[in-house]
Amino acid sequence: MIAMANTENMVAPEDSCPSCGERDADRLVWREDETVECQRCGTVYRPGGGGDG
């Protein structure tokens, strides 16, 4: 059986991890400084295509 991604829990493409493309909101941790840390690859970035944190 193939597992299907839950699209209800996905962030917008522009807010996805720029390194690995992760979009699952449960794997993207929003930090107090308004950056996001990807739990899949460890990248810290500004959402919306703003580049590195």
C-alpha positions, 0 to 999 in steps of 0.5 A: 500500500502506498502512503498518501500525504495529508495535504491539509497539513501542508504549508504553502509552497513559498513557505516550504524548506528551501533545502529539502522541500519539506511542506509538512507543518508538523516537521517545520518549527516556527521559532520566536524570531520568525524563522522556521527550522526544518526537522527533516534536514535542520535548515533554518530559514525565513518563510516566504522565500526570504532566504537564510535566517 
